[in-house]
Amino acid sequence: MGHGRITYSHTPTERTRLTTASPNSPSPVSIANEIIVALDLETTGVDPSQDAIIEVGAVKFRGTEEIDTFSAVVNPHRKLSGFIIGLTGITQEDVDSGAEWDRIGPLFRD
């Protein structure tokens, strides 16, 4: 389908519609039955060469129906800054008891 813009439309008198328009598509195409995954990552910072993922969450949808969820805390093997703790609500104790990314990654891919 290519990169495009996803539009969410909902009014009280109509059922929710999900459509996308792409450079290759002259008109919007319904994605109401397509599988879409919303991904949320929390990290120790914004530099991928130095920072690490501390939480991964995802929700899988078919149209507007939620069909699966995934959430896991990841142990980054480093101390979290006060800023990151305050921003995310994830504590040092949470990440210290979290699993290794090597264990979580394959679960997330499934």
Helices and strands as residue ranges (DSSP letters): E 5-11, E 14-21, E 29-30, E 35-43, E 53-62, E 65-73, H 82-88, H 92-96, H 101-109
